[in-house]
Amino acid sequence: MSSPPLDTSRTTGPPDEQGAHDHSGHDHATAGPRRRPAHYLWLVGGVGLLVTMVALRFITAETGPWGLPNPVQDLLTLSTSVVVESLPFIVLGIALSILVQVWIPEHWLLRILPRNPWGRRAVISLFGMFLPVCECGNVPLARGLVRRGFTIPESMTFLVAAPILNPVTIITTHQAFGFDDGILVARLLGGFLIANVLGWLFSKHPDPHSLLSGRFAEQCRLDDGHGHTHTRREQTLDLFVRESSILMPALVIGSLVAGGIQVIVPREVLVSLGSDPLLSVLAMMVLAFVISICANVDSFFILPFASTFLPGSIVAFLVFGPIVDIKMLALMRTTYSTRTLVQLTTIVALMSAGLGLVVNYVA
């Protein structure tokens, strides 16, 4: 825990790669604009996919010559609902990320954080209390924290805890379950515990820079070289285009995959497992992974299952889903490496299952 709290993402990559960007200030200053056309292309592609999905859903909604087979129609309906539900939070998350990176002085964030690594991560995991954004919008916020010099494990701590420990999620969970069977309390404590254990484990990584995806690590290097040569307005536009171009296609593709799996996997198969203490937990985690529903409304989605599933399985659904689902993995892949996401998913799955089992046997 002696690793420095700041600037862990500023020198990522092998020395020879770093050298390629350190020849002169001119190289740094021109690196950003050269990349913008590709960002605009990806942004247009992501928006085009979204518009195509919505248009197809609208055109084929009625039976007739434009009708599609039922499975394809279900795929469009489910995928479009996930995108429409998530898109406002993506945009809000990008806006808040820009606010953190460009407009808020760095010392405002750093002065409220303890020097102790455990204390820092504990406070960071509570940032979500002041940012009522679902898990989708927290991805650009986590990226912004890394760019501001927070450690990579600290960004993970925020990303994992924020969708559960935010006021909207707390209110909706209470509205759905109250304090029955300890579901609300278990969700909040479980989210806080998993986030801080995950941050602690990754803080022990011998090479934290390797936790990032290659593309995002490269962006951090470019940011460090030229980010301060532009006005705030230019930085705002550049960050909005860049983040949107990365997250929009990932959101659409992840939603299509989530919708496809929901069409293929019969929900009745999962429901039939609801009375077994272990299998009910595993079934609900699979359901959470597949459904990819926003943490702000997942309590109301799962409420009808509460009569047939054990309380621990409901808790596992409410804890595992906001952290790891198909949509989130697609979004997180823009920031973290595949190897990192496999490790993160394994840790979160084991801890969520353990939490669910404890609740099942105690409640």
Order of alpha helices (4+ residues) and beta strands (2+ residues): alpha-alpha-alpha-alpha-alpha-alpha-alpha-alpha-alpha-alpha-alpha-alpha-alpha-alpha-alpha-alpha-alpha
